[in-house]
């Protein structure tokens, strides 16, 4: 399973929808994921990929991690996974 598919599966679980219902252009709000759900999603991603996501739930707009869409989350996780392999 690709990084993209794994990220989408985790986001879908958090949104309580099917992964096939998640599009790359969706925002977390589009999927009904609130700030608490977003934090849980970040924790699940960290656990799934054994990485640390540079995200501050108290100041999400100041984080180095773009959560504006599913695509940006996938891109960010792919970068973190690639960095981990170096």
C-alpha positions in Angstrom: 0.0 0.0 0.0 1.4 3.4 -1.0 2.0 6.3 1.4 -0.9 8.1 -0.3 -3.3 5.2 0.2 -2.3 4.8 3.9 -2.7 8.5 4.5 -6.2 8.5 2.9 -7.2 5.4 4.9 -6.3 7.2 8.1 -8.0 10.4 7.2 -11.1 8.4 6.1 -11.1 6.5 9.4 -11.0 9.8 11.3 -13.9 11.2 9.2 -15.8 7.9 9.5 -16.2 7.5 5.8 -14.9 5.2 3.1 -11.4 5.9 1.7 -13.0 6.0 -1.8 -15.1 9.0 -0.6 -11.9 11.1 0.1 -10.6 13.2 -2.7 -7.2 14.9 -2.9 -8.8 18.3 -3.0 -10.9 17.8 0.2 -10.1 19.9 3.2 -10.3 18.4 6.7 -13.4 20.6 7.2 -15.0 19.2 4.0 -14.6 15.8 5.5 -16.1 16.9 8.9 -12.8 16.6 10.8 -12.6 19.2 13.5 -9.5 20.4 15.4 -9.7 17.5 17.8 -10.1 15.0 15.0 -7.2 16.6 13.2 -4.9 16.1 16.2 -6.0 12.5 16.4 -5.3 12.2 12.7 -1.8 13.6 13.1 -1.1 11.1 16.0 -2.4 8.2 13.8 -0.1 9.3 10.9 2.9 9.6 13.2 2.2 6.1 14.5 1.5 4.6 11.1 4.8 5.9 9.6 7.0 6.2 12.7 7.6 9.8 12.1 7.2 13.1 13.9 4.9 15.6 12.2 5.9 19.3 12.8 2.4 20.4 13.7 1.3 22.5 16.6 -2.4 22.0 17.4 -2.5 25.2 19.4 -1.2 27.3 16.5 -1.9 25.3 13.3 -1.3 28.3 11.0 2.2 28.6 12.3 3.1 24.9 11.8 5.6 23.8 9.2 3.1 21.2 8.1 0.4 22.1 5.5 -3.0 20.7 6.4 -5.0 22.7 3.9 -6.1 19.7 1.9 -5.7 15.9 1.7 -3.1 16.4 -1.1 -1.0 18.7 1.1 -1.1 16.2 3.9 -0.1 13.3 1.6 2.8 15.5 0.2 3.9 16.4 3.7 3.9 12.8 4.9 5.7 11.6 1.8 8.4 14.2 2.4 8.8 13.2 6.1 9.0 9.5 5.2 11.6 10.3 2.5 13.7 12.3 5.0 13.5 9.5 7.5 15.1 7.1 5.0 18.1 9.4 4.5 
